[in-house]
Amino acid sequence: MPSSFRKAALCTPLGRIAGVAVTVLVLRVLCSPVAASTDLNARERGVGNDATTTQPATSSDEARRDFFPILPWSPVHGWRPPYGNPRHGVESMAECHFTVAGFARPDDLPLCERLGLAAIMAPPDDEVPWKRPWRALSDEEIDQRVRTMVKLAGDNPAVMGYFIVDEPGTREFPSLAKAVAAVKRYAPGKLAYINLFPGYATIGAPDKSQLGAASFTEYLERYVTEVRPQFISYDNYMVQYSDDLLDAGRARSYFADLLEVRRVALKHDLPFWNIVSSNQIRKNTTIPSPANMMLQAYTTLAAGGRGLSWYTYYGGSGPRPGYAYAPIDHTGNKTETWGNLQLVNHQVKTLGPIMSRLISTGVFFSGPSLPGSLPPLPGRIVRDIDAKASPRGFAPTALPVMIGEFQDAAGVDHLMIVNLSLERSANIRFQPQKTYMNKEVFSAQDGHVVPLDEEHGLWLTAGQGALLLLH
C-alpha cells in the first residue's frame, strides 16, 4: 500500500492448493474470520456477517476453504494512463507464488484465470486510490462509480474485488459505507477493497489528523461499525522502520498494531490481512532480507491473519526509483529480493490454507528484548518455551519467540512458533500444558507432517516459523 510515510506528513515522530482454479473464489472463504479466541467467547457477533454471499464456484468446498490471499501491493500497469506493460507482469506474480494479482485491469483477467490467480481490480479512472474523493460524491455518484467498476471488470471468475480506497480517515467512513454496500449489491461475493492506516498514523480531530480519531482502537472500531466491511486490511512497516527490531519503540509498535487488529477482527468475526514491506521503505532503513520477510509473514500467520500483502512489487521507473531493493527494480528486472520473496511466499502458500481451517485461540511471547506489554506465557497449550542460539553452550543467549495457539473444528490443537531473532537460528524446546501422544511438524515445502524431534529440538532459521500438530 502507498505507505502513510510516503505522503507529505509523517505518521510518527519517530503447496496444498498450488494451481487451484480461480473459479473457486468465494468471499465466505477468502475472508473466513480469524475466529473466536477463548477469551472472547462472549464477543459481539460481527457486523460484517451479512457479507458472506458467494461467487460462482465450480470446485469443491474444500478447495474454496483452502484459498489464502497473497497480494503484491502494486498496480500491474501503473495508476494513471498511459498504462505500461511491464516485462515482469502477471506471469511473474504467479511464478513468485502470489495467489492474487494486484492491481489488475480488465485485459489482465483472462491471463489471471489461466494462471489460477484471483484479481483485485485497479481503479478504472486516473485517480490514485489514496486520493479518490468518495466524500465529495453524492449518493447517486457513489452508486454510479461502483456500477461502472463492476461493469468494466465483467463476469470473469478471476475477479476477487474492487479497489475502493487506501488509508481513509474517519471523515471518509460514511461515504465508504455506501460504496461497500454498493459492491455487495452489484457484485455479491466480491470484496470492496479498503486498506487502513496503521496505528502510528497521526491521531486527533478529524480535520487535523490522519486517523481522525483519538486512538487506533477508536479508528478500527468506528471503521467496522460505520463502514460494515467484509474484512480488515491495514499496513505495518515497523520491522524495517525499526531497523530489523533494533529500535525497541518501533518494534513494540509493530506487534501492538498486529495484536490490536487481531483483537478487533476477533470481536467482530472478521478476517484481517496484513500489509508488510518487501522494499527498502526509506533510504535510511534496512532492506528486505530473507529473515525480515520471513518474520513479517510468519508473525502474520501466528496472529491468525487470513491474508498477506507485500508493499511493493515494483520499485518504480526512471532514473530515480520510488523504492530501492523491490522485487522488480526500476529497470524492470528481477532482483535478489524477488527470489527471497518467492521462497517466503511458497511457504505461506503451503501453510496458509492449512491455517485457514484453524481457530486462533491465543498469542504469546517469550524471551529477551521484548516489550513488557506483549502477552507472556503461559498459554492454553504452551506452559514454557526455551529458545537457544547454541544448545551446546557456545552462545548462552536466549532468543525471543512468538507463539500462536490454534484449534481445528474437531478440537485438535495446533501451534505456530516464530523465531523473532533476525540474526540467529533458534533451537526450540517447549513444555506443553498437557501430555500429547504425538507432536508433528508441517513441512512448509509441501504440507506433509513429520514427527517433532523432541530429543534434539526444533530448529528455526532467523525470522522463520513452524506449524505443529499436537494430538
Secondary structure, DSSP 4 states (H G I P E B T S, - for coil): ---GGGSSS-SS----STT--GGG--HHHHT------GGGTTPPPPTTGGG-------S-HHHHHH---EEE-S-SS-SSSSPP--SS-HHHHHHTT-SEEEEE-GGGHHHHHHHT-EEEEPPSSSS-GGG--GGGS-HHHHHHHHHHHHHHHTT-TTEEEEEEEES--GGGHHHHHHHHHHHHHHSTT-EEEEEBPPTTS--SSTTTSSS-SSSHHHHHHHIIIII--SSEEEE--HHHHTTTTTSHHHHHHHHHHHHHHHHHHHHTT--EEEEEESSBSSTTSPPP-HHHHHHHHHHHHHTT-SEEEEE-SB--SSSS-SSBT-SB-TTS-B-HHHHHHHHHHHHHHHHHHHHTTSEEEEEEEESSS--TTSPBSP-SSEEEEEEES-TTSSS--B--EEEEEEE-TT--EEEEEEE--SSS-EEEEEEESS--S-EEEE-TTT--EEE--TTT-EEE-TT-EEEEEE-
